Amino acid sequence: MRYPSDQLLVIFGASGDLTERKLMPSLFELHRRRMLSAHFAILGASRTVYTDEAFRQDQGNHIRAEKNMGRLMRLNWMLSWRKYIMSLSTQLTRPNMRTCVRK
């Protein structure tokens, strides 16, 4: 399968229940099956203030609970998947929101 060179998925409301229960576990499964480009990244935008590391940790905890991960899957999460996840804490109604996402 041929992929576009760079891909960025922006999830608005990333600290919410839908992201935790459905989106991230599904995206992790696509990654695990090597169905995502190597140049793929996720930007979680929400009003909740997270550092990248705190957001990764929080999402990892939910995925582990949702998927009942074994040792090998946890290792895959820690070594390869989590580096693709970033967080942007912002008020989504701000006029300069697009500028923040571009950075």
Order of alpha helices (4+ residues) and beta strands (2+ residues): beta-alpha-beta-alpha-alpha-beta-alpha
